[in-house]
Amino acid sequence: MKKGVREIAKEAGVSLGTVDRALHGRSDVSEKTRQRVLEIAQRLGYQPNLTARALASARSPVRIGVCIPLQIRHFYDQVRDGILEEARRYAHLGIEVVYEPVPALGEGEAAALKRMFKDRVKAIILTPGHPARLTPLIDEAEKQRDIRVVCVASDDSSSARSTAISVEPRLNGTLAAELMAKMTTPRARVAVVTGMLATEDHAGKVMGFAAEFQRACPEGQMVAVIEDHQSEREPYRKCVQLLKRQTGLAGIYVSTANCLPVCRALADCGAEGRVKVIATDIFPEAVPWFERGVIAASIYQHPYVQGQTAVRLLVDHFQQRAPLPATQYLNPSVVLKANLRLFREISVP
């Protein structure tokens, strides 16, 4: 009996999207992988899926709505690039993107989703800032409109969304706390700067950090949790106030990509180098702060890959009827000054 793409992917140990790109001679597949896929396809007697081929030739549109924030750009620009560049690779299958960004996390999300409903999208890639407000709309999309909803960089786990893609938030916070405990003294006083605790990703990171820091540094103390609401000015002002109150502060964990205002506050208050910063993600503007020793480490969440993965899962779902996993957690990376330039955001000009 002749086998199909799913069997080829399983034997080759690659994704369905990789098999598709290899069989159709497209880029982003190494020559070694391409040859292996072609050899397995020939041995299994693979014949192309005529339905998928018809979709490719007719370019029947599969519209994917994208609703992610414009700020903080250091992070969400990378998520967006992963989504749009991967969607372009599947344009021959009729994949189209309906881009409905919102100004910042939690701003205008409901209105954006309603606009995408009118655009008759078949899927939505979304970063939920206020899950409680979005749950009814996500449930409507999935249950009434047959729209697959994929959450990236955060989750709305109480909704009927199809899947969520991120670095597991508690793990991110746990890693940061373990690093902080190793970099500070046994009785260190530390603080957390986060976005909005209403957001699942932010709340999970804070909980993970608090639990692990208490375990790893039992004589230490977490003295403050600051919500910066993705603002540039708010974290600077609040950190200056914190440093005045807590003169012996040893460390700050910034659980979002909004670390630059925190670094500037430390420099302006004369705390540069004395207060260790564990940041989240990397971008060119952060490099001088690594080099000056203000940022001691960062937990990298692979934002480009998060966006890329969202599109690949949806393509496999619509093209091959592959089930969407309940969650897709990526493995975080610990970034230090020594390996900083190995990562995409820094190495790509």
DABELJO-V232350 format. One record per residue. RES is the residue in one small letter. PHI is phi in whole degrees, -180 to 180 (NA if undefined). NEAR is the number of other C-alpha atoms within 10 Angstrom. D_CENTER is the distance of its C-alpha to the mean C-alpha in Angstrom with 1 decimal. Layout:
RES PHI NEAR D_CENTER
RES PHI NEAR D_CENTER
This chain:
m NA 6 40.7
k -72 10 38.3
k -104 15 34.6
g -116 16 31.5
v -62 21 28.1
r -61 16 26.6
e -67 16 29.4
i -62 24 28.8
a -60 19 25.1
k -63 12 26.1
e -70 12 28.9
a -80 19 27.0
g 71 13 24.0
v -130 14 21.5
s -79 16 19.5
l -63 23 21.4
g -62 19 19.7
t -64 22 21.0
v -61 25 24.4
d -59 18 24.5
r -66 17 23.8
a -67 21 26.4
l -69 16 29.0
h -103 10 28.8
g 68 12 28.9
r -92 13 25.7
s -78 12 23.7
d 68 11 20.8
v -132 15 22.9
s -67 11 25.0
e -63 12 28.7
k -63 8 29.0
t -66 16 26.5
r -59 22 28.1
q -64 14 31.6
r -64 16 30.6
v -62 25 29.2
l -64 17 32.4
e -66 14 34.7
i -65 16 33.3
a -60 24 33.4
q -66 12 37.0
r -66 12 38.0
l -85 16 36.6
g 68 13 38.3
y -63 17 35.2
q -121 12 36.0
p -59 13 33.5
n -71 13 32.4
l -67 9 34.6
t -66 11 32.5
a -65 14 29.4
r -65 14 31.8
a -64 12 33.3
l -60 17 29.9
a -65 17 29.3
s -73 12 32.8
a -84 12 32.8
r 54 15 29.4
s -60 14 29.1
p -71 17 26.0
v -115 21 22.9
r -88 18 21.3
i -115 26 17.6
g -80 27 16.8
v -127 27 13.7
c -128 26 13.3
i -130 28 10.7
p -71 26 12.0
l -81 16 13.9
q -118 19 13.7
i -88 17 12.4
r -61 15 12.7
h -56 19 11.9
f -98 24 8.1
y -73 22 8.2
d -61 17 10.8
q -71 21 8.8
v -59 24 6.5
r -60 24 10.0
d -62 16 11.8
g -62 21 10.0
i -67 25 11.0
l -68 18 14.4
e -68 14 15.4
e -70 20 14.9
a -62 23 16.7
r -64 14 19.5
r -67 14 20.0
y -107 19 20.9
a -60 15 23.0
h -66 17 26.1
l -95 22 25.1
g 86 18 25.1
i -72 21 21.3
e -126 20 21.1
v -112 21 18.4
v -105 17 19.3
y -91 17 17.3
e -126 17 17.6
p -70 20 15.5
v -115 20 16.3
p -58 13 17.4
a -154 19 15.2
l -57 24 13.2
g 87 22 15.8
e -104 15 18.3
g 75 15 19.8
e -67 27 17.4
a -61 19 20.4
a -63 13 22.4
a -64 18 19.8
l -63 21 19.5
k -64 12 23.3
r -66 15 23.6
m -69 21 21.5
f -57 19 23.8
k -67 8 26.6
d -81 13 25.1
r 57 15 25.3
v -75 23 21.9
k -99 21 21.4
a -154 26 17.7
i -134 29 15.2
i -103 25 11.4
l -140 27 10.7
t -108 27 8.9
p -78 29 11.8
g -85 28 13.2
h -120 20 16.5
p -54 21 16.4
a -59 13 20.1
r -77 14 20.8
l -93 18 18.7
t -52 19 19.8
p -60 13 23.1
l -72 20 21.7
i -64 27 19.1
d -62 19 22.1
e -63 17 24.2
a -59 23 21.9
e -74 18 21.8
k -89 13 25.4
q -108 10 27.4
r -106 14 25.9
d 58 13 24.5
i -107 22 21.1
r -79 23 18.1
v -110 26 15.2
v -116 26 11.7
c -89 25 9.2
v -122 26 5.5
a 70 27 3.6
s -166 22 7.3
d -142 25 10.4
d -129 26 14.0
s -68 16 15.6
s -85 10 19.0
s -91 18 18.8
a -92 18 19.7
r -52 25 16.3
s -76 21 16.2
t -158 22 13.0
a -137 26 9.6
i -124 25 6.6
s -172 25 4.7
v -83 24 6.7
e -56 21 9.8
p -59 25 10.4
r -63 21 14.1
l -65 18 13.7
n -57 26 11.8
g -65 30 14.7
t -64 22 17.2
l -61 21 16.6
a -62 30 16.9
a -68 28 20.1
e -64 17 21.6
l -64 19 21.2
m -61 27 22.6
a -63 22 25.5
k -75 11 26.4
m -94 17 26.4
t -121 18 28.5
t -88 13 31.8
p -60 14 32.6
r -110 13 33.2
a -65 20 30.4
r -104 22 29.3
v -132 26 25.7
a -138 22 23.4
v -123 22 19.9
v -112 25 18.4
t -128 26 15.6
g -85 23 14.7
m -133 20 16.2
l -70 19 17.2
a -71 14 17.4
t -84 21 13.6
e -59 19 12.8
d -61 29 9.9
h -67 23 12.3
a -63 19 15.3
g -65 21 14.1
k -65 27 13.4
v -64 25 16.8
m -64 16 18.6
g -64 20 17.5
f -65 27 18.6
a -60 21 21.8
a -66 14 22.9
e -74 21 22.4
f -66 25 24.0
q -63 16 26.9
r -74 14 27.3
a -79 17 27.0
c -136 20 28.9
p -61 13 31.2
e -91 13 33.4
g -83 19 30.5
q -149 17 29.3
m -92 17 26.2
v -92 13 28.0
a -161 14 25.6
v -123 17 22.3
i -106 18 21.7
e -92 17 19.6
d -103 22 19.0
h 53 18 17.8
q 61 19 15.7
s -89 15 19.1
e -84 16 20.4
r -84 12 23.8
e -60 15 23.3
p -67 27 21.7
y -61 21 24.4
r -62 14 27.2
k -69 17 26.1
c -71 23 25.7
v -60 17 29.1
q -63 13 30.6
l -61 17 29.0
l -66 17 30.5
k -71 11 33.8
r -78 10 33.9
q -111 15 32.5
t -68 10 34.4
g -103 14 33.6
l -59 21 29.9
a -105 22 28.5
g -161 23 24.7
i -134 27 21.7
y -100 29 18.2
v -102 30 15.8
s -86 28 12.7
t -124 21 10.9
a -81 25 11.1
n -91 26 14.5
c -89 27 16.6
l -62 18 19.2
p -62 18 21.4
v -66 27 21.6
c -62 25 22.7
r -66 19 25.3
a -63 21 26.6
l -63 22 27.2
a -65 15 29.0
d -70 12 31.1
c -95 13 32.1
g 73 12 33.2
a -104 19 30.7
e -60 19 29.0
g 88 18 28.9
r -81 15 30.3
v -98 24 27.2
k -79 24 24.4
v -110 31 20.9
i -103 28 17.9
a -99 28 15.0
t -130 24 11.2
d 70 27 9.9
i -140 27 12.6
f -166 17 14.2
p -55 13 17.9
e -67 11 19.2
a -84 19 18.3
v -57 16 20.4
p -60 11 23.8
w -74 20 22.7
f -65 20 21.9
e -65 13 25.3
r -83 12 27.1
g 83 17 25.9
v -76 24 24.3
i -87 28 20.8
a -84 22 21.7
a -164 25 18.4
s -142 29 14.6
i -102 24 11.9
y -88 19 9.5
q -104 25 5.9
h 54 25 6.2
p -62 29 4.2
y -60 21 7.3
v -67 19 7.4
q -59 25 4.6
g -64 28 6.9
q -60 21 9.8
t -64 21 9.7
a -58 27 9.8
v -68 26 12.8
r -61 18 14.4
l -62 21 14.5
l -69 25 16.1
v -61 20 18.5
d -62 18 19.6
h -67 15 20.1
f -77 15 22.2
q -82 18 24.0
q -116 17 24.7
r 59 10 24.2
a -70 14 21.9
p -68 13 20.7
l -86 16 17.1
p -68 11 16.0
a -60 13 15.7
t -146 16 12.4
q -133 18 10.5
y -94 15 9.4
l -92 16 8.5
n -82 13 11.0
p -72 19 10.3
s -120 16 12.7
v -90 18 15.2
v -106 22 16.1
l -119 15 19.7
k -57 16 22.0
a -66 9 23.4
n -112 9 20.4
l -56 20 18.6
r -83 16 19.7
l -86 11 18.5
f -97 16 14.9
r -53 15 14.0
e -62 19 13.6
i -95 15 17.0
s -81 11 18.9
v -82 9 18.5
p -64 6 21.2
